[in-house]
Amino acid sequence: MLKTETDLATHLRLATMRLSRRLRHESAADGVSPSMHSALVAVERLGPAPIPIGDLAAVEQVSPPSMTKIVSHLEERGLVSRRVDPTDRRVTLLAITLDGTRTLAEMRSRKNAFLAARLAALSSEERSVLAAAAPILERLAAEGDAG
């Protein structure tokens, strides 16, 4: 039995980290590292207008040179396109490609299939508990974004 909020926090943190790691492993696409996946998701989320590579680096909290390497790998795989900003030639703009969108959809589909199979193995009571907990976890995650 968990005795304190700190005990619960520790238990939830470890469980969500393990689940997240497992989902990442299950959804892995050939040649797409976790940092590449995260950057690709950010390009998709920040689009559809092309975004400056510096903005992506800031969102992903990595240095611009590190982001340039990540973007190079994404571009080599045809997952993003880049072009020079016509108003400022020092700025590189990024956009997700159709292949990038498909790759993310396939990765999400694999994650959902894995999780659905695991959920199917639970009792209906356990699934009900998780269904009730999901909005609470979403609220916790959203509250963390605000601060």
Secondary structure, DSSP 8 states (H G I E B T S, - for coil): ---SHHHHHHHHHHHHHHHHHHHHHHH--TT--HHHHHHHHHHHHH-SS-EEHHHHHHHHT--HHHHHHHHHHHHHTTSEEEEEETTEEEEEEEEE-HHHHHHHHHHHHHHHHHHHHHHHTS-HHHHHHHHHHHHHHHHHHHHHHH-
